[in-house]
Amino acid sequence: MDIHTELQQLIELAYAEDGDKDITSDAVCAADDEREAIITAKQDGVVCGIDFFKDIVKPIDEGLVFEPFLDKGMDVKERMMIGAVTGKVSSLLRIERVFLNFLSRLSGIATHTKKFVDELEGTNVMVLDTRKTVPGWRFLDKYAVTVGGGINHRMGLHDVALLKDTHVDYCGGVLKAIQQFRAKDAESHLIVEVRNLAELSEAITESKSFTRLLLDNFSIEDLRKAVEISAGKVVLEASGGITLENVREVAETGIHFVSVGALTHSSAGFDYSLQISQ
């Protein structure tokens, strides 16, 4: 799977959900009537998904012409026009909600991510996403994170190994989990999750065996202690309970990354409107 395959599947699903005809537009719109429609932002944020227009309208009407006024990743202000679409009214109405749904979700994630990035300005701490994505939307959700200035953590279970608390408990301890993993796999990049300072101290004895320690739900005080204990030997990632209100304080403890599941599981949809000319 990749972003292009996922996009095509989601587009097909979106039109299938709407059914094979638009009974309202078929009844009131002249078949050959053409108009212009303007897409306008109804809030401040970051544009994302605008570059998928051709893919989204292709199954309905390739004759629709889109003129973007902004590009992906650009800041947008409330009431700012982001683009114009020209073509058959019936086609405009058929693609309206599908296109706006993609724009809304992706711009919402990009906007939320950008807020975290802005909060961390000057700290050198980077924002990571997680696998807490809507089924079927992972590649697009994570694409939106990058448009907002964040970094993709891992795409799935196949590309980066992560020893989580469940693996540690199964193996009987963090040190045993690391050693057991490396006994079977000597090459893969490995991240190790620790839940407390004791597990951190234990893991550091095998610091050459992994690329990063994930500090799960550590308090601010314990994050500072973790930075002190690690003494620059390992890269540290803070995760769990990180919000816009506390991310700056978390970053200033001296860690290197913050991972935020809310980027993809709790970002509000971005509000756009599409208005067809009289």
C-alpha positions as a Markdown table, in Angstrom:
| # | Residue | x | y | z |
|---|---|---|---|---|
| 1 | Met | 0.0 | 0.0 | 0.0 |
| 2 | Asp | 1.1 | 3.6 | -0.7 |
| 3 | Ile | -0.5 | 7.0 | -0.6 |
| 4 | His | -1.7 | 6.9 | -4.2 |
| 5 | Thr | -3.3 | 3.4 | -3.9 |
| 6 | Glu | -5.0 | 4.5 | -0.6 |
| 7 | Leu | -6.2 | 7.7 | -2.2 |
| 8 | Gln | -7.8 | 5.9 | -5.1 |
| 9 | Gln | -9.5 | 3.4 | -2.8 |
| 10 | Leu | -10.9 | 6.2 | -0.6 |
| 11 | Ile | -12.2 | 8.2 | -3.6 |
| 12 | Glu | -14.0 | 5.1 | -4.9 |
| 13 | Leu | -15.5 | 4.5 | -1.5 |
| 14 | Ala | -16.6 | 8.1 | -1.1 |
| 15 | Tyr | -18.6 | 8.1 | -4.4 |
| 16 | Ala | -20.0 | 4.6 | -3.7 |
| 17 | Glu | -21.4 | 5.9 | -0.4 |
| 18 | Asp | -23.2 | 8.7 | -2.3 |
| 19 | Gly | -24.8 | 6.3 | -4.7 |
| 20 | Asp | -24.8 | 6.1 | -8.5 |
| 21 | Lys | -26.9 | 9.3 | -9.0 |
| 22 | Asp | -27.7 | 12.7 | -7.6 |
| 23 | Ile | -31.5 | 12.7 | -7.7 |
| 24 | Thr | -31.7 | 16.4 | -6.5 |
| 25 | Ser | -29.3 | 17.8 | -9.1 |
| 26 | Asp | -30.7 | 15.6 | -11.8 |
| 27 | Ala | -34.2 | 17.2 | -11.2 |
| 28 | Val | -33.2 | 20.9 | -11.0 |
| 29 | Cys | -30.0 | 21.4 | -13.0 |
| 30 | Ala | -29.8 | 21.8 | -16.8 |
| 31 | Ala | -27.6 | 19.0 | -18.2 |
| 32 | Asp | -25.2 | 21.4 | -20.0 |
| 33 | Asp | -25.2 | 24.4 | -17.7 |
| 34 | Glu | -21.7 | 25.5 | -16.7 |
| 35 | Arg | -20.8 | 27.7 | -13.8 |
| 36 | Glu | -17.8 | 28.7 | -11.6 |
| 37 | Ala | -17.5 | 27.6 | -8.0 |
| 38 | Ile | -15.3 | 29.3 | -5.4 |
| 39 | Ile | -13.9 | 27.4 | -2.4 |
| 40 | Thr | -13.4 | 29.5 | 0.7 |
| 41 | Ala | -11.8 | 28.8 | 4.0 |
| 42 | Lys | -14.0 | 29.5 | 7.0 |
| 43 | Gln | -11.2 | 29.6 | 9.6 |
| 44 | Asp | -7.5 | 30.1 | 9.9 |
| 45 | Gly | -5.1 | 27.2 | 9.3 |
| 46 | Val | -3.0 | 25.2 | 6.8 |
| 47 | Val | -4.2 | 24.1 | 3.4 |
| 48 | Cys | -3.8 | 20.3 | 2.7 |
| 49 | Gly | -5.3 | 18.1 | 0.1 |
| 50 | Ile | -5.7 | 20.7 | -2.6 |
| 51 | Asp | -3.3 | 18.8 | -4.8 |
| 52 | Phe | -5.6 | 15.8 | -5.0 |
| 53 | Phe | -8.3 | 17.6 | -6.9 |
| 54 | Lys | -7.7 | 15.9 | -10.3 |
| 55 | Asp | -7.7 | 12.5 | -8.7 |
| 56 | Ile | -11.0 | 13.2 | -6.8 |
| 57 | Val | -12.9 | 14.6 | -9.8 |
| 58 | Lys | -11.6 | 12.1 | -12.4 |
| 59 | Pro | -14.3 | 9.4 | -11.8 |
| 60 | Ile | -17.1 | 12.0 | -12.2 |
| 61 | Asp | -15.9 | 14.6 | -14.8 |
| 62 | Glu | -12.4 | 15.2 | -16.1 |
| 63 | Gly | -13.6 | 18.3 | -17.8 |
| 64 | Leu | -13.8 | 20.2 | -14.5 |
| 65 | Val | -11.1 | 22.9 | -14.4 |
| 66 | Phe | -9.5 | 23.8 | -11.1 |
| 67 | Glu | -7.5 | 27.0 | -10.5 |
| 68 | Pro | -5.8 | 26.8 | -7.1 |
| 69 | Phe | -5.0 | 30.2 | -5.4 |
| 70 | Leu | -2.9 | 28.5 | -2.8 |
| 71 | Asp | -0.6 | 25.5 | -2.6 |
| 72 | Lys | -0.4 | 22.7 | 0.0 |
| 73 | Gly | 1.2 | 23.7 | 3.3 |
| 74 | Met | 0.4 | 27.4 | 2.8 |
| 75 | Asp | -1.2 | 29.4 | 5.6 |
| 76 | Val | -4.9 | 30.4 | 5.0 |
| 77 | Lys | -7.0 | 32.9 | 6.8 |
| 78 | Glu | -10.7 | 32.9 | 7.4 |
| 79 | Arg | -12.8 | 34.1 | 4.3 |
| 80 | Met | -9.7 | 33.6 | 2.1 |
| 81 | Met | -10.5 | 32.0 | -1.3 |
| 82 | Ile | -8.3 | 28.9 | -1.9 |
| 83 | Gly | -9.4 | 28.1 | -5.5 |
| 84 | Ala | -12.0 | 28.2 | -8.2 |
| 85 | Val | -13.6 | 25.2 | -10.1 |
| 86 | Thr | -15.3 | 25.6 | -13.5 |
| 87 | Gly | -17.5 | 23.1 | -15.3 |
| 88 | Lys | -21.0 | 21.5 | -15.4 |
| 89 | Val | -23.2 | 22.4 | -12.5 |
| 90 | Ser | -24.3 | 18.8 | -12.1 |
| 91 | Ser | -20.6 | 17.7 | -11.8 |
| 92 | Leu | -19.7 | 20.5 | -9.4 |
| 93 | Leu | -22.5 | 19.4 | -7.1 |
| 94 | Arg | -21.5 | 15.7 | -7.4 |
| 95 | Ile | -17.9 | 16.3 | -6.4 |
| 96 | Glu | -18.6 | 19.1 | -3.9 |
| 97 | Arg | -18.9 | 17.2 | -0.6 |
| 98 | Val | -16.3 | 14.5 | -1.5 |
| 99 | Phe | -13.6 | 17.1 | -2.4 |
| 100 | Leu | -14.5 | 19.2 | 0.7 |
| 101 | Asn | -14.4 | 16.1 | 2.9 |
| 102 | Phe | -10.8 | 15.3 | 1.8 |
| 103 | Leu | -9.8 | 19.0 | 2.2 |
| 104 | Ser | -11.4 | 19.2 | 5.6 |
| 105 | Arg | -9.8 | 16.1 | 7.2 |
| 106 | Leu | -6.3 | 16.7 | 5.7 |
| 107 | Ser | -6.3 | 20.5 | 6.4 |
| 108 | Gly | -7.5 | 19.8 | 9.9 |
| 109 | Ile | -4.6 | 17.5 | 10.6 |
| 110 | Ala | -2.1 | 19.8 | 9.0 |
| 111 | Thr | -3.4 | 22.7 | 11.0 |
| 112 | His | -3.3 | 20.9 | 14.3 |
| 113 | Thr | 0.2 | 19.7 | 13.6 |
| 114 | Lys | 1.4 | 23.2 | 12.7 |
| 115 | Lys | 0.1 | 24.4 | 16.1 |
| 116 | Phe | 2.4 | 21.9 | 17.8 |
| 117 | Val | 5.3 | 22.8 | 15.6 |
| 118 | Asp | 4.8 | 26.5 | 16.4 |
| 119 | Glu | 4.7 | 25.8 | 20.1 |
| 120 | Leu | 8.1 | 24.1 | 19.8 |
| 121 | Glu | 9.8 | 26.9 | 17.8 |
| 122 | Gly | 13.3 | 27.4 | 19.0 |
| 123 | Thr | 13.6 | 24.2 | 21.0 |
| 124 | Asn | 14.9 | 21.8 | 18.2 |
| 125 | Val | 12.4 | 19.2 | 19.4 |
| 126 | Met | 10.5 | 17.6 | 16.6 |
| 127 | Val | 6.9 | 16.4 | 16.5 |
| 128 | Leu | 6.1 | 12.8 | 15.5 |
| 129 | Asp | 2.8 | 11.2 | 14.7 |
| 130 | Thr | 1.7 | 7.6 | 15.7 |
| 131 | Arg | -0.3 | 4.7 | 14.2 |
| 132 | Lys | -3.5 | 6.1 | 15.8 |
| 133 | Thr | -5.1 | 6.7 | 12.4 |
| 134 | Val | -8.5 | 6.0 | 11.0 |
| 135 | Pro | -8.5 | 2.6 | 9.2 |
| 136 | Gly | -7.9 | 3.2 | 5.5 |
| 137 | Trp | -6.6 | 6.7 | 6.0 |
| 138 | Arg | -3.1 | 6.1 | 7.4 |
| 139 | Phe | -1.0 | 7.3 | 4.4 |
| 140 | Leu | -3.1 | 10.4 | 3.9 |
| 141 | Asp | -3.3 | 11.2 | 7.6 |
| 142 | Lys | 0.4 | 10.9 | 7.9 |
| 143 | Tyr | 0.9 | 12.9 | 4.7 |
| 144 | Ala | -1.1 | 15.7 | 6.3 |
| 145 | Val | 1.2 | 15.6 | 9.3 |
| 146 | Thr | 4.2 | 16.3 | 7.1 |
| 147 | Val | 2.4 | 19.1 | 5.4 |
| 148 | Gly | 1.9 | 20.7 | 8.8 |
| 149 | Gly | 5.6 | 20.3 | 9.6 |
| 150 | Gly | 5.6 | 17.1 | 11.6 |
| 151 | Ile | 7.5 | 13.9 | 11.0 |
| 152 | Asn | 6.1 | 10.4 | 10.4 |
| 153 | His | 7.0 | 8.0 | 13.2 |
| 154 | Arg | 6.5 | 4.7 | 11.4 |
| 155 | Met | 4.0 | 3.7 | 8.7 |
| 156 | Gly | 3.2 | 0.2 | 10.1 |
| 157 | Leu | 4.5 | -2.8 | 12.0 |
| 158 | His | 6.9 | -3.6 | 9.1 |
| 159 | Asp | 9.3 | -0.7 | 8.8 |
| 160 | Val | 10.5 | 0.1 | 12.4 |
| 161 | Ala | 10.5 | -2.3 | 15.4 |
| 162 | Leu | 9.1 | -0.9 | 18.6 |
| 163 | Leu | 9.3 | -2.9 | 21.8 |
| 164 | Lys | 6.2 | -1.8 | 23.7 |
| 165 | Asp | 5.1 | -2.4 | 27.3 |
| 166 | Thr | 3.2 | -5.6 | 26.2 |
| 167 | His | 6.4 | -7.0 | 24.7 |
| 168 | Val | 8.4 | -6.1 | 27.8 |
| 169 | Asp | 5.9 | -7.8 | 30.1 |
| 170 | Tyr | 5.8 | -10.9 | 27.8 |
| 171 | Cys | 9.6 | -11.2 | 27.8 |
| 172 | Gly | 9.9 | -10.6 | 31.5 |
| 173 | Gly | 11.6 | -7.2 | 31.5 |
| 174 | Val | 13.0 | -4.6 | 29.2 |
| 175 | Leu | 16.5 | -5.9 | 29.1 |
| 176 | Lys | 15.3 | -9.4 | 28.3 |
| 177 | Ala | 13.0 | -8.0 | 25.6 |
| 178 | Ile | 15.9 | -6.1 | 23.9 |
| 179 | Gln | 18.2 | -9.1 | 24.0 |
| 180 | Gln | 15.5 | -11.5 | 22.8 |
| 181 | Phe | 14.7 | -9.2 | 19.8 |
| 182 | Arg | 18.4 | -8.8 | 18.9 |
| 183 | Ala | 18.9 | -12.5 | 19.1 |
| 184 | Lys | 16.4 | -12.9 | 16.2 |
| 185 | Asp | 16.9 | -9.6 | 14.4 |
| 186 | Ala | 20.3 | -7.9 | 14.3 |
| 187 | Glu | 19.6 | -5.3 | 11.6 |
| 188 | Ser | 16.2 | -3.6 | 12.1 |
| 189 | His | 16.0 | -0.1 | 13.6 |
| 190 | Leu | 14.6 | -0.6 | 17.1 |
| 191 | Ile | 12.8 | 1.8 | 19.5 |
| 192 | Val | 12.3 | 0.7 | 23.1 |
| 193 | Glu | 9.4 | 2.0 | 25.2 |
| 194 | Val | 10.0 | 2.4 | 28.9 |
| 195 | Arg | 7.5 | 3.2 | 31.6 |
| 196 | Asn | 9.6 | 4.5 | 34.4 |
| 197 | Leu | 13.2 | 5.5 | 35.4 |
| 198 | Ala | 14.1 | 1.9 | 36.5 |
| 199 | Glu | 13.3 | 0.5 | 33.1 |
| 200 | Leu | 15.2 | 3.4 | 31.5 |
| 201 | Ser | 18.3 | 2.7 | 33.5 |
| 202 | Glu | 18.0 | -0.9 | 32.6 |
| 203 | Ala | 17.6 | -0.2 | 28.9 |
| 204 | Ile | 20.6 | 2.1 | 28.8 |
| 205 | Thr | 22.9 | -0.8 | 29.5 |
| 206 | Glu | 22.0 | -2.0 | 26.0 |
| 207 | Ser | 22.0 | 1.4 | 24.4 |
| 208 | Lys | 24.0 | 0.2 | 21.4 |
| 209 | Ser | 21.1 | -2.1 | 20.5 |
| 210 | Phe | 18.5 | 0.5 | 19.8 |
| 211 | Thr | 18.1 | 3.9 | 18.1 |
| 212 | Arg | 15.6 | 5.6 | 20.5 |
| 213 | Leu | 14.0 | 5.3 | 23.9 |
| 214 | Leu | 10.3 | 6.2 | 24.1 |
| 215 | Leu | 9.4 | 7.6 | 27.5 |
| 216 | Asp | 5.8 | 6.7 | 28.1 |
| 217 | Asn | 3.7 | 9.0 | 30.3 |
| 218 | Phe | 6.6 | 10.3 | 32.2 |
| 219 | Ser | 6.0 | 13.3 | 34.5 |
| 220 | Ile | 7.9 | 16.5 | 33.8 |
| 221 | Glu | 10.2 | 15.8 | 36.7 |
| 222 | Asp | 10.9 | 12.3 | 35.5 |
| 223 | Leu | 11.6 | 13.5 | 32.0 |
| 224 | Arg | 14.3 | 15.8 | 33.4 |
| 225 | Lys | 15.7 | 12.9 | 35.4 |
| 226 | Ala | 15.6 | 10.7 | 32.3 |
| 227 | Val | 17.7 | 13.3 | 30.4 |
| 228 | Glu | 20.1 | 13.4 | 33.2 |
| 229 | Ile | 20.4 | 9.7 | 33.6 |
| 230 | Ser | 20.8 | 9.1 | 29.8 |
| 231 | Ala | 23.6 | 11.7 | 29.7 |
| 232 | Gly | 23.4 | 12.0 | 25.9 |
| 233 | Lys | 23.9 | 8.3 | 25.3 |
| 234 | Val | 20.4 | 7.7 | 23.7 |
| 235 | Val | 17.8 | 9.7 | 21.8 |
| 236 | Leu | 14.7 | 10.3 | 23.9 |
| 237 | Glu | 11.1 | 10.6 | 22.8 |
| 238 | Ala | 8.3 | 11.7 | 25.1 |
| 239 | Ser | 4.9 | 10.2 | 24.5 |
| 240 | Gly | 1.5 | 10.1 | 26.3 |
| 241 | Gly | -0.6 | 13.0 | 27.5 |
| 242 | Ile | 1.1 | 15.6 | 25.4 |
| 243 | Thr | -1.1 | 18.6 | 24.6 |
| 244 | Leu | -0.6 | 22.1 | 23.1 |
| 245 | Glu | -0.8 | 23.3 | 26.7 |
| 246 | Asn | 2.2 | 21.3 | 28.0 |
| 247 | Val | 4.3 | 20.4 | 24.9 |
| 248 | Arg | 6.6 | 23.4 | 25.4 |
| 249 | Glu | 7.3 | 22.4 | 29.0 |
| 250 | Val | 7.9 | 18.8 | 27.9 |
| 251 | Ala | 10.3 | 19.9 | 25.2 |
| 252 | Glu | 12.3 | 22.1 | 27.6 |
| 253 | Thr | 13.2 | 19.1 | 29.7 |
| 254 | Gly | 15.9 | 18.3 | 27.1 |
| 255 | Ile | 14.2 | 15.4 | 25.2 |
| 256 | His | 14.6 | 15.1 | 21.4 |
| 257 | Phe | 11.1 | 14.1 | 20.1 |
| 258 | Val | 7.5 | 14.3 | 21.2 |
| 259 | Ser | 5.0 | 11.9 | 19.7 |
| 260 | Val | 1.3 | 13.0 | 19.6 |
| 261 | Gly | -1.5 | 10.6 | 18.8 |
| 262 | Ala | -4.0 | 13.4 | 18.8 |
| 263 | Leu | -2.6 | 14.7 | 15.5 |
| 264 | Thr | -4.4 | 12.0 | 13.7 |
| 265 | His | -7.0 | 10.7 | 16.1 |
| 266 | Ser | -8.4 | 14.0 | 17.4 |
| 267 | Ser | -7.8 | 16.8 | 14.9 |
| 268 | Ala | -11.0 | 18.7 | 14.2 |
| 269 | Gly | -12.1 | 18.9 | 10.6 |
| 270 | Phe | -11.2 | 22.2 | 8.8 |
| 271 | Asp | -14.2 | 24.3 | 7.7 |
| 272 | Tyr | -14.5 | 25.1 | 3.9 |
| 273 | Ser | -17.4 | 26.1 | 1.7 |
| 274 | Leu | -18.0 | 25.8 | -2.0 |
| 275 | Gln | -20.3 | 28.4 | -3.6 |
| 276 | Ile | -21.5 | 28.2 | -7.1 |
| 277 | Ser | -22.0 | 31.5 | -9.0 |
| 278 | Gln | -25.5 | 32.7 | -9.9 |
